Amino acid sequence: MAKKILVRFFRAIILMVAVSIVTFGLVELSPIDTVDAYVGENGISEEKRQQIEEYWGLNEPPVVRYVKWAGNITHGDMGTSMIYRQPVIKVIGEHFRLSLWLMITAWILSGVVGLLLGILLAVYKDRPLGAGIRAYCLALESAPAFWVGMVLLLIFSVKLKWLPMGLASPVGVPAESASLAERLRHLILPAVTLGLTGVSKITLQTGEKFRQILESDYVLFARSRGESTAQIIQRHGLRNVLLPFVTLQFGAISELFGGSVLAETVFTYPGLGNVTVQSALKGDIPLFIGIALFSALFVFGGNLIADILYVIIDPRIREEGVAHEN
């Protein structure tokens, strides 16, 4: 396991370098003019433009700017955000806290609901309940996160007026000053939107694996001994479906991170996803590249945790690795 983690560490370094190069190149090819996006709609003189370019280093060749930026990264300096006028690390840290609450809530919601619906789908596969769950998942699978968010917004905020329309706290109240109840009310709709979009894949794949388990020989033998469906699910089903379920859950972290951008945009939730959109539209190159690197590292960490959990959940993986080394 230590050797695998070390290999993954070197892969992470290569990944960070590749992501930084690709992101920097895409930013350079973007049709958005950084200076125009920085100053807004008001026009500026050519002299002022040159001063801005010189201040942010935009007058230098792309290769020179990348080398300087990469050199600063090695010292822990990701640059200064052009929008927020703060260090990029500080901006990411402040807004990621809000996104983290959103993603954790949505992650737990999608996992619990997806696992329960997957079990029901496998048990009632030839009955109306199973057909209904499958139809629901297929419809949800084709629905983008922003569309689901707008539907929930129209129903629960505009029509019923049960929940706030957006933000992370009441208008005029900073998120850190809001009460826990207020923050939870503002978190419900974005979290449900993000969680629902991840339910269908977990349900369908978990249901298929669970169906294979229920049709296996050892389950048929358990039925012949008089075990009920509930006992079979508890004693045989959950244990065997846990490994693929963990694979799906941690593999969905990248989709969860991407979906948070859409969900936060719909609900104007001031998390890292919303900041990503603003940095792209306003040409904040240091912040955009910093978020790209942080996103890649976050997804990589989720996959690494999944690999470690594989060995803990299924000792056969560890035994196969030891046998292979011997």
C-alpha positions in Angstrom: 0.0 0.0 0.0 2.8 2.4 0.8 4.4 1.7 -2.5 1.1 2.4 -4.3 0.6 5.6 -2.5 4.2 6.7 -3.4 3.5 5.9 -7.1 0.2 7.9 -6.9 2.1 10.8 -5.4 4.4 11.0 -8.4 1.5 10.7 -10.7 -0.2 13.6 -8.9 2.9 15.8 -9.6 2.7 14.8 -13.3 -1.0 15.5 -13.3 -0.6 19.0 -11.7 2.0 19.9 -14.3 -0.1 18.7 -17.2 -3.2 20.4 -15.9 -1.4 23.7 -15.4 0.1 23.6 -19.0 -3.2 22.7 -20.6 -5.2 25.3 -18.6 -2.7 28.0 -19.3 -2.8 27.2 -23.0 -6.6 27.2 -23.1 -6.6 30.6 -21.3 -4.2 32.0 -23.9 -6.5 30.7 -26.7 -9.6 32.2 -25.1 -11.3 35.0 -27.1 -11.8 36.9 -23.9 -9.5 39.9 -23.6 -8.1 39.9 -20.1 -7.7 43.7 -19.9 -11.2 44.4 -21.3 -12.7 41.9 -18.9 -10.8 43.4 -16.0 -11.8 47.0 -16.5 -15.4 46.2 -17.6 -17.5 48.1 -20.1 -15.8 51.4 -19.7 -13.2 52.0 -22.3 -9.6 53.0 -21.4 -6.8 54.7 -23.1 -4.0 52.9 -24.7 -1.6 54.2 -22.1 -3.8 52.9 -19.3 -4.0 49.6 -21.0 -0.3 49.3 -21.2 0.0 50.1 -17.5 -2.5 47.4 -16.6 -0.7 44.8 -18.8 2.6 45.7 -17.2 1.3 45.6 -13.7 -0.1 42.0 -14.2 2.7 40.9 -16.5 0.4 40.5 -19.5 2.8 42.2 -21.8 5.3 39.4 -21.5 5.3 36.3 -23.7 3.1 33.4 -22.5 6.1 31.1 -22.0 7.8 33.6 -19.8 4.7 34.2 -17.7 4.1 30.5 -17.3 7.7 29.9 -16.1 7.5 32.7 -13.6 4.1 31.4 -12.4 5.5 27.9 -12.0 8.5 29.2 -10.1 6.2 31.0 -7.7 4.1 27.8 -7.2 7.1 25.9 -5.9 7.2 28.5 -3.1 3.5 28.2 -2.4 2.5 31.4 -4.1 -0.3 30.9 -6.6 -0.5 34.6 -7.5 -3.0 37.3 -6.7 -6.6 37.3 -7.9 -7.4 40.1 -10.3 -11.0 40.2 -9.2 -10.7 39.9 -5.5 -7.3 41.6 -5.1 -6.4 38.8 -2.6 -4.0 35.8 -2.8 -5.5 33.0 -4.9 -5.0 30.5 -2.1 -7.0 32.7 0.3 -9.9 33.1 -2.2 -10.0 29.4 -2.9 -10.0 28.5 0.8 -12.8 31.0 1.7 -15.1 29.8 -1.0 -14.2 26.2 -0.9 -15.6 25.9 2.6 -19.1 26.7 1.3 -18.7 24.4 -1.6 -17.5 21.6 0.7 -20.6 21.7 2.8 -22.7 21.6 -0.4 -20.7 18.7 -1.9 -20.7 16.6 1.3 -24.4 17.0 1.7 -25.1 16.1 -1.9 -22.6 13.2 -1.8 -24.3 11.7 1.2 -27.7 12.2 -0.2 -26.9 10.7 -3.6 -25.2 7.7 -1.9 -27.9 6.9 0.6 -30.8 7.4 -1.8 -28.9 5.7 -4.7 -28.1 2.6 -2.6 -31.7 2.3 -1.3 -33.2 2.7 -4.7 -30.7 0.2 -6.2 -31.7 -2.4 -3.7 -35.4 -1.8 -4.4 -34.7 -1.9 -8.2 -33.0 -5.3 -7.8 -35.7 -6.8 -5.5 -38.7 -5.5 -7.5 -37.1 -5.6 -10.9 -40.2 -7.3 -12.6 -42.8 -5.3 -10.7 -44.2 -1.8 -11.2 -42.0 -0.4 -8.4 -38.9 -1.5 -10.2 -40.1 -0.3 -13.5 -40.9 3.1 -12.0 -37.5 3.4 -10.4 -35.8 2.6 -13.6 -37.9 5.1 -15.6 -37.2 7.7 -12.9 -33.4 7.1 -13.1 -33.3 7.2 -16.9 -35.2 10.5 -17.0 -33.0 12.0 -14.3 -29.8 10.7 -16.1 -30.7 12.8 -19.1 -31.6 15.9 -17.1 -28.7 18.5 -16.7 -28.1 19.9 -13.2 -29.0 23.5 -14.1 -32.4 22.3 -15.5 -33.2 20.3 -12.3 -32.1 23.3 -10.2 -34.4 25.7 -12.1 -37.4 23.4 -11.7 -36.8 23.1 -8.0 -36.3 26.8 -7.8 -39.6 27.5 -9.5 -41.5 25.0 -7.3 -40.1 25.5 -3.9 -39.0 29.2 -4.0 -41.2 30.9 -6.5 -44.5 29.0 -6.2 -44.5 27.6 -2.7 -42.1 30.1 -1.2 -40.8 27.5 1.3 -37.1 28.0 0.6 -34.8 31.0 -0.3 -34.0 31.5 -4.0 -30.3 31.6 -3.6 -27.1 32.7 -1.8 -25.6 31.0 1.2 -27.2 33.3 3.8 -30.0 36.0 4.0 -29.4 39.2 1.9 -27.1 41.5 3.7 -25.8 38.9 6.2 -22.3 37.5 5.6 -22.2 33.7 5.4 -19.9 33.4 8.5 -22.4 35.6 10.5 -25.5 33.7 9.6 -27.0 31.1 12.0 -26.8 27.4 11.3 -30.5 27.2 10.6 -30.2 30.0 8.0 -27.3 28.4 6.3 -29.1 25.1 6.1 -32.2 26.6 4.6 -30.0 28.2 1.9 -28.1 24.9 1.4 -31.2 22.7 0.8 -32.0 23.4 -2.8 -28.5 23.4 -4.2 -27.6 20.2 -2.3 -30.8 18.4 -3.4 -30.2 19.5 -7.0 -26.6 18.3 -6.9 -27.6 15.1 -5.1 -30.4 14.2 -7.4 -28.2 14.4 -10.5 -25.9 11.7 -9.0 -28.6 9.3 -7.8 -29.5 7.7 -11.1 -26.0 6.3 -12.0 -25.6 4.9 -8.5 -29.1 3.4 -8.5 -28.8 1.7 -11.9 -25.3 0.3 -11.4 -25.9 -0.8 -7.8 -29.2 -2.3 -8.8 -27.6 -4.3 -11.6 -24.8 -5.6 -9.2 -27.4 -6.4 -6.6 -29.5 -8.3 -9.1 -26.5 -10.5 -10.0 -26.0 -11.2 -6.3 -29.7 -12.2 -5.8 -29.5 -14.6 -8.7 -26.2 -16.2 -7.6 -26.0 -19.8 -6.4 -25.2 -19.0 -2.8 -28.2 -16.8 -2.5 -30.4 -19.5 -4.0 -28.9 -21.9 -1.4 -29.7 -19.3 1.3 -33.3 -19.1 0.2 -33.6 -22.9 0.3 -32.5 -22.8 3.9 -35.4 -20.5 4.6 -33.7 -17.1 4.8 -36.0 -14.1 4.0 -35.3 -11.4 1.5 -34.4 -9.0 4.3 -31.9 -11.5 5.8 -30.3 -12.1 2.4 -29.9 -8.4 1.8 -28.3 -7.9 5.2 -26.1 -11.0 5.3 -25.1 -11.4 1.7 -26.2 -8.5 -0.5 -24.8 -5.4 1.3 -21.4 -7.0 2.0 -20.9 -7.9 -1.7 -22.2 -4.7 -3.1 -20.2 -2.5 -0.8 -17.0 -2.5 -2.9 -18.6 -1.5 -6.2 -20.7 1.1 -4.3 -17.6 2.7 -2.8 -16.1 2.7 -6.3 -19.1 4.6 -7.7 -19.3 7.0 -4.8 -15.7 8.1 -4.9 -15.5 7.9 -8.7 -18.4 10.4 -8.8 -16.4 13.1 -7.0 -15.3 14.6 -10.3 -18.8 14.8 -11.5 -19.9 16.2 -8.2 -17.3 19.0 -8.5 -18.3 19.8 -12.0 -22.0 19.7 -11.2 -21.5 22.1 -8.3 -20.5 24.8 -10.8 -23.9 24.6 -12.5 -25.8 24.3 -9.2 -24.0 27.2 -7.6 -24.6 29.3 -10.7 -28.3 28.7 -10.7 -28.7 29.5 -7.0 -26.0 32.2 -6.9 -24.4 30.2 -4.2 -21.1 31.8 -3.4 -19.0 28.7 -3.5 -15.9 27.7 -5.5 -18.1 26.8 -8.5 -19.5 30.3 -8.8 -16.1 31.8 -8.4 -14.8 29.5 -11.2 -17.4 31.0 -13.6 -16.6 34.5 -12.6 -12.9 34.0 -13.0 -13.4 32.6 -16.5 -15.8 35.4 -17.6 -13.7 38.2 -16.2 -10.3 36.9 -17.3 -8.9 36.3 -13.9 -6.0 34.1 -15.1 -4.2 33.4 -11.8 -7.5 32.5 -10.0 -8.8 30.3 -12.9 -5.6 28.3 -13.1 -5.4 28.0 -9.3 -8.9 26.6 -9.2 -8.1 24.2 -12.0 -5.1 22.8 -10.1 -7.1 22.6 -6.9 -9.9 20.8 -8.6 -7.6 18.2 -10.1 -5.9 17.7 -6.7 -9.3 17.3 -5.0 -10.5 14.7 -7.5 -7.2 12.9 -7.3 -7.5 12.8 -3.5 -11.0 11.3 -3.8 -9.7 8.5 -6.0 -6.8 7.8 -3.7 -9.1 7.5 -0.7 -11.2 5.0 -2.8 -8.1 2.9 -3.5 -7.2 2.8 0.2 -10.8 1.8 1.2 -10.8 -1.0 -1.4 -8.1 -2.8 0.6 -9.8 -2.1 3.9 -13.2 -3.4 2.7 -11.9 -6.3 0.6 -8.8 -7.9 2.2 -8.5 -10.2 -0.9 -7.0 -7.2 -2.8 -4.2 -6.9 -0.3 -3.6 -10.6 -0.3 -3.4 -10.7 -4.1 -0.9 -7.8 -4.0 1.3 -9.7 -1.5 1.1 -12.9 -3.5 2.0 -11.1 -6.6 5.1 -9.5 -4.9 6.2 -13.0 -3.6 
